[in-house]
Amino acid sequence: MEEFSMSENAKDLIQQEIDRNPFLVLSKLVYQQIYREIINGNLLPQHRIVESKIAKELNVSRSPVKMALAEMTEKGILEKVKGKELRVKKISYEECLWIYEARMMLEPEAAYLAAKRIQEKELEVLKKLVFRFEKIDQTHDHLEYKNADKMFHETIVKASRNRYLMDMYKSIECPLAMYRNQLNQLAYEECFQQHGMEKGSEYHRAIYRMLEQRYPMMAKDEMKNDVQRMYGTMSRLRGCDIKG
């Protein structure tokens, strides 16, 4: 199992925060940076997490790193394997189903509200993302797809202008990212071919058009169609050794 190394960006960010406010709680800063590494797909289940190495790379003592890792383990983001080794927890099929159900409750409603409240600058962001999806349809670049998809859906949730809905969506940010990252490690090409991901621009363009034209109910329906595709990709996790 390969040892995890913090990205240069994470190292720079934590140093900037320390320089800006030396009285910040270090364990929280470390937690935030490791969390971002997971969200961004830099820290994956196949990486071995070494406390001393992270402390050295971030130029902090081992205590705040130990506290951050312990909190992540308690929250189920990390898990212990072989007794002591830490790694990012693998997402089970059951957990994927919970994420899917949560998305089906939250995102269509967010699209409904966004169709009423979205701003022009947000529509412009979505329009550019649709163009990115058109290129991805041809290249099947799964990393680019993951990043574009994340930004597309987060933009719509924010455009709902509903703070409570945004908070609920934030609560599934980490498991959703872990699902996407884990899927990337599997037969992603097969998912493109079998579960409509090769037509990602069509689904996202349909949502964008309904938002642009301010059709709440139709935006809601198109979002349901897009999220529904997750149910198909989940079958890849169900058929793989997701516990290993």
Order of alpha helices (4+ residues) and beta strands (2+ residues): beta-alpha-alpha-beta-alpha-alpha-beta-beta-alpha-alpha-alpha-alpha-alpha-alpha-alpha-alpha
